[in-house]
Each structure stands twice: as C-alpha cells, then as structure tokens.
Amino acid sequence: MDLKKIENSFEADGIKFSESGRCMVATAFPDATQAGIEMFRQGGNAVDAAVASALALAVCEPQGSGIGGQTMMVIYTGKKVIAIDGSSRAPSLAHVSAIYEEDRGVGYRATTVPSTLAVLGYVHRKYGKLPWSTVVEPAIRVAYEGYKITQLQHRLQKRELENFKKVPSFSGGRYFLKDGKPYNPGDVFKQHDLARLLEDIARYGFEYFYQGKPAKMIDADMRENGGLLRYDDLALIPLPIERKPVVGRFRGLKIYTMPPPGAGRPLIYALLMLDATSQKELHSDKIKKIHLLIEIIREALLERTGRPYDPNFYPQITPERMLSPRYASKKVKQIAQSIDFHLPIHETYDEYTEETTHLSVMDENMAVSLTQSVERVYGSKAAAEGLGFLYNNYLMDFEYKKPDHPYYLRPNSVPWATVSPTIVFMNDEPWLVMGSPGSERIFSVLTQFLMHIVDQDMSIDKAIVQPRIHSSLGGLISYEDRFDKEIIEYLKREGYRLDRREAFSFYLGSIHAILRKMDGGFQGASDVRRDGTAGGL
C-alpha cells in the first residue's frame, strides 16, 4: 500500500471532497456537516460534533433517520475503541400474535421504542465537552428556518406516496408532504413542531423526551391510532450498552466495527477472506476478481443469517467463526476452487430496504463512526402528533416464525441491525473512519471501498466513485451500470440473475469517510450517490 500515492491523488472540491488541518466532518446533508463544524469552532470535540450532526440529520434527512429511530456508534475516545449499541426495544405489548404482517411495515403498530435521543444524550454526557443545549442548537435552527428539499428527497417522497396514504390518519403525509403531494426540489421545508420539541429537549435534557410531556403525548397518540408504544416503555429509557467492537485484520490494518446486533461480523469475514487471497491473484484478472467478490459477499451474508447471535440472550455463545482468519482462509479457498454458478434461492429482502444514514467525524484525538435509522425510507410513514417526528418501523426486523431465533419478537427485545460503523487503525492510530447506509448491502459496499484504497492505492474520493456490486441472499446480483460489458456478459453466461441499477445507485449505499494523513490533517469524502458533504477546520 502506497500511502503517499493514496493521499496525493486526492482531489478536493470543497463540497463532496475536502481537506482540513485539525478536524473533519462527513455527513449525508450540508446542514448536518455544518452543525458538526460549528461544534469544533466552539471548542467541542469529535463527539460533540457527531451528536450535533446526528441531531441535524434527524431534521434535514427525515427519510433516513430521526429522533424516532435508533443509533449505533463506534468511538475512539483517545484511549480505547468502544461500540455503542443503541438498539431500540420492542414495546411491552409487542407479541407475535398481536402484529399481523401488514402491520410491520407501515403505521403505528410497526414502531419500537426510539433510542436515538437516549444514545446521543448518553455519549454526549460521557464523552462530549460542550453544553447539551449548544449541541442541540443547530438542529433547532434548521427545524425553524427550514432547508431546501433536494431532488433525491422529492424522488423518495414520490416513490413512498402510496405508503404514506396507507396510514389512516395520514399523519406522516401531513408533516412531510406538501398538501398531500411531494415537495418540489428547492422548496423550503420548515418543521416548527419538531423545533419546539428540540428546544424543550435542549432545555430539560434528553430524559424529558422519555419521561416528560412528549412521552405522554406519544402514549395518547398511540392509543388513539391503535399503536403499541406506551408511556411505560418510554419511561424506562432505552439507554445504550457499551460493548467491545468486533475486530479483524486486513492487509496489516486493524478493523474495529459493530458487534451484534449490528453487522460488523460479515464485514470482518469478507475482509478476512480477501486478506487470505493475494493481491496479485485477486487483481490479475478483473472478471475472476468480480466473480470471487460476489461469492465472498454471498458467503458472508449466508454465514451471518445462518448463525444469528444476540449477546443479550445468548451470552454463552461466542460469534468467533466469522472472525477467524483460519476459517476465512479455508472458506475462500473452497470458494475459489468450486464456485457455485447456480446460486440456491434463500429468503431475501424486498426491493425497498434502502434506509439509514451515516456520518464520520475525526479530530486530532478522537474518531466517531455513527449510523442511525428509522428503518425503511420515512420509517413507518406515521408521525407523532404535535411533535413532528416519524415513528420508525423496526418491528420489521424481528423474526416472526422461529421461536428459537435470537431475534424472535419478544416484549423489550431488540431488532436485528445491518449497520457497520467502522474505524480502521494503522500502527495503533485511527487512520480511516467509514460507514454507509444501505441495509444488507452496507458491509459489501464498505468491503469494496476499503479494497480499492488498500489494494489499488486509490484516494478516498476515487474509491468512493468506483462501481459497486452486491449479491443478495437470494443470489440476485445488483450492479451499477458502469462495469465492463465483458464482466456482465460473463456473469450472464454463468447463470447469475442480474439486477442492473443506475450508474450511481442510491440502492448501493452512500459512504461517508475520513482519512488521517501521514503528516497530519484530514481528507473527507461524501458519497456522490446522495446529498452529503464533507468539511472541516
């Protein structure tokens, strides 16, 4: 790996790709990036910046996250790396028999106990420097003053219009659409109910959301609309759990990422399989490289799905197999020697699982990788009356058929998550912070991104625009329409089912990454596939 080449080939444009001296923020929306930078200007640290950016994203990127969702993080505190398990919780009234299939995706019965505010409040209180009110202020300002609707948001509102209409009260549509129709690009969208709620949270602390007037309003809203969430669920406060990250190695780098119920294990497993393959062997034939990559992605998905693990319920089980270099080496050799061209069909996610948002922050002492979500795009499509945020639909992510499954729906249990916020270390120092939205595709997107940087000496801006490919559990190969035709024709001949996507596809993630330069300073990159920016001081 040529570090000088990686750094020197970076081309900053001051918007998507930026360089800075002492700190960097990369998020999915310009206002959120500026919120983080503002914290640094006021003397805050990376945690202050990350929390401010996350709260701002809850305002200006409601299709991906919000205070009605959940948040996961990996943090380097300056001394150690910790994973923040911010799982939401199933309501006490949530039983398999009480939730029909049609209730899981849209409407009030689809939501879990939102954890985002508890997570952000907890990490700020423990690791931040600035006053809580200062950190919340940018989100309040954006909610009051509004922001301009983007082309992407217009397109997603148009796509989800019929789902908004499925909610009898049309609460989500009343808050997030314009007279029942999608906002036009450039329209200014203001959220005064949400702004007032955030003002109260800034004044009284994050606990107020769970034990004060908002919790009582949510309880009443849920009762009126047949939902399951109650004041007692909220009053328990779903505080996060600090866990040890899962750790693996790739080409001499040390990878720290999210443990279960997050999806760091398939990322580590895929990287270990690539690490067991020599760079010369992997990159000498572009067709064989893509073919092997597809099978590695699929193997990692199958392994995770076949060996689910929840540390809350099964502490006696250790998820070591996916983290074993020996096992990964053995498996990749089997794959390379006998690739299964006719993939068996397994249960798979449906078309519309693109959700979530990610942000990365680094300063001279700390690093934060944060991924948060309301599950599907615009969550449950139901909004909290008088409070102005969307409820999540995380009840989709539980198991409903197998009672022995770790993520079988039980009262107060946590959902399975696909997020992989990640910090990469070089020589015992944080070198690269990365993460992405994209549901089951998150780990495969990050695998390809890191491979481009480390194996091919690409700068992070070059690596982020490379075409992406993914194999679903069902063996469907989704790919961006920029791969060489000979690769696609080869895959067709071998019997793969192909799913061609646009050249830069929303479906295939949106990486936000920061690289620490050898001589100090940072390079930040925000994916061209969505609305984000990168910037620093």
VOGU-3710 file (C-alpha; in Angstrom, 3 decimals, decimal comma):
1> mdlkkiensf> 0,000/0,000/0,000  1,435/3,345/-1,109  0,214/5,912/1,427  1,797/8,811/-0,403  0,002/7,865/-3,611  -3,308/7,457/-1,764  -3,036/10,913/-0,208  -1,550/12,788/-3,161  -4,136/11,600/-5,679  -6,973/13,078/-3,586
11> eadgikfses> -8,735/15,921/-5,404  -10,663/18,276/-3,138  -13,664/20,195/-4,457  -14,643/21,788/-1,142  -18,094/20,181/-1,219  -18,083/16,401/-1,555  -14,337/16,052/-1,072  -12,468/18,291/1,374  -9,135/18,648/3,151  -8,557/20,253/6,542
21> grcmvatafp> -5,926/20,707/9,208  -7,367/19,787/12,600  -10,808/18,184/12,184  -13,212/16,787/9,582  -16,936/16,028/9,363  -18,608/13,997/6,599  -22,390/13,588/6,671  -25,363/12,977/4,411  -26,592/16,604/4,295  -24,864/20,020/4,132
31> datqagiemf> -26,660/21,445/7,193  -25,593/18,451/9,271  -21,968/18,789/8,188  -22,031/22,461/9,135  -23,550/21,613/12,521  -20,548/19,430/13,289  -18,063/22,029/12,103  -19,824/24,615/14,269  -19,151/22,495/17,356  -15,446/22,398/16,540
41> rqggnavdaa> -15,437/26,186/16,147  -16,854/26,466/19,656  -14,137/24,259/21,120  -16,001/20,966/21,075  -14,571/17,552/20,358  -15,466/14,849/17,834  -18,310/13,508/19,991  -19,886/16,967/20,278  -19,617/17,331/16,508  -21,043/13,872/15,833
51> vasalalavc> -24,016/14,394/18,158  -24,790/17,822/16,687  -24,574/16,408/13,165  -26,765/13,425/14,060  -29,444/15,683/15,546  -29,310/17,918/12,481  -29,697/14,875/10,220  -32,808/13,982/12,236  -34,225/17,271/10,958  -32,937/17,594/7,398
61> epqgsgiggq> -32,746/13,957/6,304  -36,020/12,532/7,703  -36,147/9,861/5,020  -33,102/8,210/6,586  -33,169/8,905/10,306  -34,819/10,864/13,080  -35,379/11,057/16,808  -37,993/8,337/16,343  -35,303/5,832/15,311  -32,157/4,155/16,644
71> tmmviytgkk> -28,431/4,951/16,571  -25,263/2,807/16,625  -21,710/4,091/17,003  -18,060/3,103/17,147  -15,955/5,650/19,030  -12,235/6,040/19,578  -12,054/8,015/22,816  -8,349/8,780/22,556  -7,584/5,789/24,772  -9,775/2,918/23,597
81> viaidgssra> -12,317/1,888/20,979  -15,874/1,226/22,134  -19,030/0,193/20,328  -22,248/1,917/21,368  -25,155/-0,489/20,986  -28,091/1,880/20,682  -30,707/-0,707/19,809  -34,328/0,290/20,124  -36,659/-2,002/22,083  -39,859/-3,799/21,214
91> pslahvsaiy> -42,822/-2,363/23,167  -44,118/-4,398/26,098  -47,318/-5,062/24,150  -45,423/-6,411/21,131  -46,168/-10,109/20,711  -46,083/-12,157/17,526  -49,816/-12,812/17,838  -50,540/-9,077/18,148  -48,799/-7,956/14,966  -50,048/-9,002/11,567
101> eedrgvgyra> -47,681/-8,975/8,616  -49,287/-5,865/7,131  -48,680/-4,003/10,432  -44,908/-4,440/10,399  -44,008/-2,021/7,632  -46,429/0,889/7,739  -48,358/2,528/10,553  -48,334/2,939/14,309  -48,037/-0,750/15,193  -44,684/-1,021/13,378
111> ttvpstlavl> -42,605/1,037/15,791  -40,154/0,145/18,532  -39,156/2,332/21,487  -36,977/5,007/19,828  -33,436/5,114/21,193  -31,694/7,852/19,195  -32,062/10,620/21,787  -31,020/8,287/24,606  -27,911/7,254/22,671  -26,896/10,762/21,661
121> gyvhrkygkl> -27,601/12,128/25,134  -25,622/9,338/26,776  -22,489/9,636/24,636  -22,540/13,424/24,844  -22,812/13,348/28,631  -19,969/10,837/28,953  -17,590/11,864/26,160  -18,565/15,362/24,989  -17,289/18,753/26,191  -19,818/21,406/25,210
131> pwstvvepai> -23,139/22,091/26,968  -26,040/19,931/25,758  -28,023/23,000/24,714  -25,159/24,123/22,479  -25,040/20,759/20,724  -28,808/20,713/20,069  -28,973/24,325/18,832  -28,075/23,743/15,142  -30,881/21,183/14,790  -33,358/23,627/16,341
141> rvayegykit> -32,253/26,333/13,930  -32,607/24,116/10,861  -36,054/22,974/12,021  -37,271/26,562/12,477  -35,631/28,141/9,432  -36,045/25,160/7,137  -33,891/23,687/4,426  -34,300/23,194/0,694  -35,793/19,911/-0,455  -33,360/18,050/-2,702
151> qlqhrlqkre> -34,039/16,155/-5,898  -33,398/12,909/-4,031  -35,919/13,760/-1,302  -38,514/14,698/-3,931  -37,951/11,386/-5,682  -38,254/9,388/-2,455  -41,426/11,218/-1,411  -42,907/10,450/-4,805  -41,907/6,799/-4,503  -43,342/6,463/-0,989
161> lenfkkvpsf> -46,546/8,451/-1,593  -48,817/5,400/-1,645  -47,272/4,134/1,596  -47,926/7,481/3,278  -51,563/7,108/2,209  -51,814/3,685/3,870  -51,733/5,361/7,299  -55,402/6,172/8,066  -54,564/9,395/9,918  -52,148/10,425/7,121
171> sggryflkdg> -50,002/11,882/9,919  -46,681/11,327/8,164  -48,075/12,792/4,971  -49,394/15,859/6,783  -45,987/16,571/8,270  -43,643/15,541/5,473  -45,584/16,152/2,255  -46,920/19,377/0,771  -50,725/19,292/0,671  -50,598/15,536/0,252
181> kpynpgdvfk> -48,061/15,631/-2,571  -44,254/15,504/-2,738  -42,390/18,731/-2,163  -40,675/20,101/-5,235  -36,887/20,377/-5,316  -35,909/23,760/-3,928  -38,994/24,150/-1,728  -38,108/25,276/1,803  -39,319/22,737/4,368  -39,853/24,000/7,943
191> qhdlarlled> -40,707/21,858/10,995  -41,931/24,078/13,821  -43,432/21,304/15,974  -40,133/19,442/15,876  -38,223/22,663/16,587  -40,280/23,303/19,731  -39,730/19,720/20,877  -35,978/20,051/20,361  -35,991/23,334/22,309  -37,558/21,538/25,273
201> iarygfeyfy> -35,058/18,678/24,965  -32,200/21,202/24,887  -33,604/22,894/27,996  -34,558/19,862/30,088  -32,250/17,126/28,779  -32,856/14,030/26,678  -34,687/12,301/29,562  -37,541/14,764/29,113  -38,465/13,063/25,841  -38,898/9,737/27,647
211> qgkpakmida> -40,399/10,800/30,958  -41,970/14,201/30,367  -44,818/15,651/28,328  -43,608/14,225/24,963  -43,859/10,667/26,320  -47,430/11,310/27,449  -48,276/12,757/24,028  -46,796/9,708/22,300  -48,804/7,408/24,574  -52,034/9,232/23,721
221> dmrenggllr> -51,179/9,262/20,012  -50,512/5,525/20,026  -53,715/4,684/21,911  -55,786/6,787/19,539  -54,294/5,121/16,457  -54,029/1,508/17,611  -50,285/1,573/18,270  -48,410/-0,493/20,847  -45,947/2,006/22,327  -46,804/3,253/25,828
231> yddlaliplp> -45,536/5,771/28,340  -44,104/2,971/30,497  -41,987/1,738/27,555  -40,520/5,195/27,083  -40,053/5,918/30,788  -37,619/3,001/31,098  -35,317/4,974/28,720  -33,521/2,727/26,185  -30,007/3,740/27,195  -27,241/2,249/25,053
241> ierkpvvgrf> -24,862/-0,522/26,035  -21,109/-0,075/25,657  -19,721/-3,205/24,013  -16,380/-4,388/22,735  -16,199/-3,896/18,975  -15,565/-6,869/16,740  -12,009/-6,742/15,431  -10,285/-8,148/12,379  -7,251/-7,561/10,192  -6,920/-6,730/6,529
251> rglkiytmpp> -3,516/-6,273/4,827  -1,944/-5,336/8,165  -4,664/-2,878/9,161  -6,815/-3,374/12,245  -10,565/-3,053/11,685  -12,903/-2,110/14,549  -16,592/-2,380/13,770  -20,052/-3,038/15,213  -20,762/-6,247/17,151  -24,176/-7,945/17,141
261> pgagrpliya> -26,939/-6,969/16,880  -25,079/-4,829/14,328  -23,469/-6,246/11,199  -19,747/-5,844/11,714  -19,186/-9,610/11,578  -19,902/-10,019/7,834  -17,628/-7,050/7,105  -14,761/-8,647/9,038  -15,460/-12,053/7,490  -15,449/-10,669/3,941
271> llmldatsqk> -12,220/-8,754/4,564  -10,574/-11,827/6,103  -11,459/-13,855/3,012  -9,962/-11,152/0,804  -6,916/-10,959/3,079  -6,361/-14,686/2,563  -6,222/-14,026/-1,189  -3,005/-12,493/-2,503  -3,314/-9,087/-4,121  -1,682/-10,407/-7,279
281> elhsdkikki> -4,109/-13,302/-7,510  -7,113/-11,118/-6,733  -6,417/-8,276/-9,144  -4,697/-10,023/-12,067  -7,987/-10,930/-13,744  -10,838/-8,423/-13,427  -13,521/-10,969/-14,309  -12,314/-13,508/-11,760  -11,984/-10,725/-9,183  -15,632/-9,696/-9,516
291> hllieiirea> -16,722/-13,321/-9,572  -14,834/-14,107/-6,368  -16,044/-10,884/-4,731  -19,670/-11,806/-5,451  -19,226/-15,197/-3,821  -17,401/-13,725/-0,823  -20,251/-11,266/-0,264  -22,830/-14,012/-0,532  -20,897/-16,332/1,786  -20,669/-13,578/4,425
301> llertgrpyd> -24,413/-12,951/4,197  -25,229/-16,641/4,408  -22,932/-17,125/7,407  -24,482/-14,223/9,316  -28,031/-15,280/8,503  -27,356/-18,916/9,307  -25,649/-18,125/12,613  -27,592/-15,265/14,192  -26,257/-14,063/17,509  -27,712/-11,767/20,166
311> pnfypqitpe> -25,406/-11,108/23,145  -28,399/-10,089/25,277  -29,997/-13,530/25,118  -27,117/-15,881/24,303  -24,072/-14,657/26,263  -22,676/-18,185/26,430  -22,233/-18,276/22,656  -19,252/-16,550/21,079  -19,510/-15,480/17,444  -15,930/-16,466/16,704
321> rmlspryask> -16,213/-18,370/13,424  -16,808/-15,297/11,285  -13,844/-13,599/12,957  -11,372/-16,448/12,431  -8,625/-15,875/9,819  -8,096/-19,642/9,601  -11,755/-20,314/8,851  -11,904/-17,441/6,341  -8,802/-18,740/4,554  -10,256/-22,229/4,350
331> kvkqiaqsid> -13,586/-20,920/3,089  -12,193/-18,630/0,399  -10,061/-21,476/-0,970  -13,181/-23,622/-1,238  -14,984/-20,787/-2,998  -12,139/-20,179/-5,446  -11,820/-23,868/-6,297  -15,509/-24,539/-6,782  -17,720/-21,512/-7,309  -21,426/-22,333/-7,302
341> fhlpihetyd> -22,642/-20,755/-10,525  -26,279/-21,625/-9,919  -26,982/-19,990/-6,621  -29,628/-21,553/-4,385  -32,576/-19,346/-3,575  -32,833/-18,151/0,004  -35,177/-15,722/1,666  -34,114/-12,224/0,757  -35,056/-8,648/1,399  -37,545/-6,989/-0,905
351> eyteetthls> -36,893/-4,067/-3,198  -37,259/-1,174/-0,797  -34,826/-1,739/2,042  -32,674/1,309/1,360  -32,703/3,338/4,543  -30,424/4,750/7,209  -27,823/7,499/7,295  -24,172/7,599/8,299  -21,708/10,229/9,455  -17,986/10,197/10,203
361> vmdenmavsl> -16,033/12,639/12,387  -12,346/12,899/13,280  -10,204/15,349/15,175  -6,645/15,153/16,445  -7,612/12,996/19,437  -10,880/11,191/18,725  -12,837/9,472/15,968  -16,550/8,707/15,633  -18,372/6,474/13,170  -22,155/6,792/13,597
371> tqsvervygs> -25,026/5,112/11,758  -28,669/5,808/12,567  -32,010/4,977/11,016  -35,800/4,890/11,139  -35,544/1,552/9,245  -37,356/1,981/5,904  -37,376/5,235/3,952  -39,529/7,638/6,031  -39,918/4,898/8,645  -43,467/3,804/9,422
381> kaaaeglgfl> -44,938/6,789/7,494  -46,744/7,695/10,732  -45,736/10,838/12,637  -46,080/11,816/16,293  -48,961/14,278/16,542  -47,852/17,657/17,874  -44,202/16,565/17,988  -43,356/16,374/14,301  -41,117/13,322/14,014  -41,651/9,997/12,251
391> ynnylmdfey> -42,032/6,754/14,136  -39,676/4,000/12,989  -40,788/0,633/11,628  -38,153/-1,570/13,265  -40,692/-4,265/14,113  -39,948/-5,388/10,538  -36,520/-6,554/11,654  -37,620/-9,231/14,089  -38,104/-12,932/13,444  -41,774/-13,983/13,495
401> kkpdhpyylr> -41,694/-17,681/12,574  -38,941/-19,356/14,618  -39,274/-19,022/18,414  -35,713/-20,281/18,925  -34,260/-17,477/16,781  -32,255/-14,895/18,800  -34,263/-12,077/17,229  -37,694/-13,642/17,633  -40,114/-10,915/18,673  -40,467/-10,672/22,437
411> pnsvpwatvs> -41,520/-7,730/24,620  -38,497/-5,462/25,221  -36,257/-7,402/22,821  -34,026/-5,690/20,256  -34,152/-5,895/16,450  -31,512/-7,291/14,157  -29,498/-4,495/12,526  -27,450/-4,285/9,334  -25,228/-1,335/10,285  -21,413/-1,448/10,284
421> ptivfmndep> -19,914/1,825/11,549  -16,167/1,247/11,329  -12,820/2,712/12,366  -9,654/1,404/10,682  -6,361/1,605/12,576  -2,844/1,745/11,183  0,103/1,423/13,555  -2,195/1,727/16,591  -3,642/5,043/15,406  -7,036/5,723/13,808
431> wlvmgspgse> -6,427/6,078/10,078  -9,804/5,791/8,382  -13,375/6,291/9,601  -16,091/4,908/7,346  -19,676/3,752/7,173  -22,700/3,705/4,919  -26,446/3,255/4,771  -27,851/0,536/2,540  -29,358/-2,267/4,637  -27,826/-5,704/3,870
441> rifsvltqfl> -25,549/-4,035/1,302  -23,662/-1,933/3,868  -20,877/-4,424/4,570  -20,359/-5,246/0,888  -20,129/-1,556/-0,030  -17,533/-0,968/2,703  -15,586/-4,086/1,709  -15,229/-2,843/-1,858  -14,344/0,690/-0,735  -11,526/-0,465/1,545
451> mhivdqdmsi> -10,257/-2,930/-1,051  -9,946/-0,131/-3,624  -7,926/2,006/-1,207  -5,624/-0,637/0,237  -5,098/-2,955/-2,733  -5,229/-0,403/-5,537  -3,798/2,699/-3,833  -6,865/4,802/-4,582  -7,563/8,011/-2,691  -10,857/8,004/-0,824
461> dkaivqprih> -12,549/10,247/-3,392  -11,553/7,874/-6,210  -12,547/4,772/-4,230  -15,958/6,197/-3,402  -16,971/6,624/-7,048  -15,964/3,138/-8,199  -18,865/0,998/-9,484  -20,404/-1,281/-6,852  -21,829/-4,767/-6,921  -23,732/-6,887/-4,411
471> sslgglisye> -25,059/-10,421/-4,119  -28,264/-10,828/-2,133  -29,135/-13,873/-0,064  -31,334/-14,976/-2,936  -28,414/-14,842/-5,364  -29,560/-11,710/-7,180  -26,549/-9,697/-8,386  -27,218/-5,950/-8,182  -24,657/-3,846/-10,011  -24,123/-0,266/-11,077
481> drfdkeiiey> -24,292/0,234/-14,817  -20,612/1,101/-15,223  -18,963/-2,318/-15,154  -17,242/-3,544/-18,304  -19,671/-5,335/-20,582  -17,448/-8,405/-20,688  -17,863/-8,828/-16,911  -21,645/-8,618/-17,129  -21,794/-10,952/-20,115  -19,627/-13,453/-18,258
491> lkregyrldr> -21,954/-13,396/-15,249  -24,942/-13,913/-17,547  -23,293/-16,923/-19,175  -22,613/-18,458/-15,786  -26,287/-18,295/-14,884  -26,404/-15,438/-12,397  -29,621/-13,458/-12,060  -28,708/-9,832/-12,691  -30,251/-6,605/-11,409  -28,886/-3,607/-13,310
501> reafsfylgs> -29,011/-0,345/-11,389  -28,312/3,230/-12,454  -24,689/4,304/-12,854  -24,528/5,822/-9,353  -27,204/3,991/-7,423  -28,973/5,102/-4,250  -29,606/1,403/-3,665  -25,899/0,632/-3,270  -25,118/2,788/-0,291  -23,613/6,173/0,461
511> ihailrkmdg> -20,209/6,136/2,128  -19,022/8,992/4,319  -15,351/8,574/5,134  -12,410/10,442/6,633  -8,717/9,619/6,249  -5,977/10,892/8,552  -2,904/11,970/6,567  0,601/10,838/7,473  1,861/14,344/8,240  -1,323/15,493/9,968
521> gfqgasdvrr> -4,571/16,845/8,650  -7,552/15,061/7,166  -9,232/14,185/3,902  -13,011/13,779/3,916  -15,304/12,266/1,303  -19,082/12,227/0,995  -20,703/9,895/-1,496  -21,826/11,314/-4,838  -24,832/8,970/-4,750  -26,693/11,113/-2,219
531> dgtaggl> -26,856/14,642/-0,801  -23,927/14,736/1,616  -20,895/16,979/2,045  -17,557/16,888/3,852  -15,825/19,795/5,543  -13,582/20,773/8,424  -11,296/23,327/10,029
//
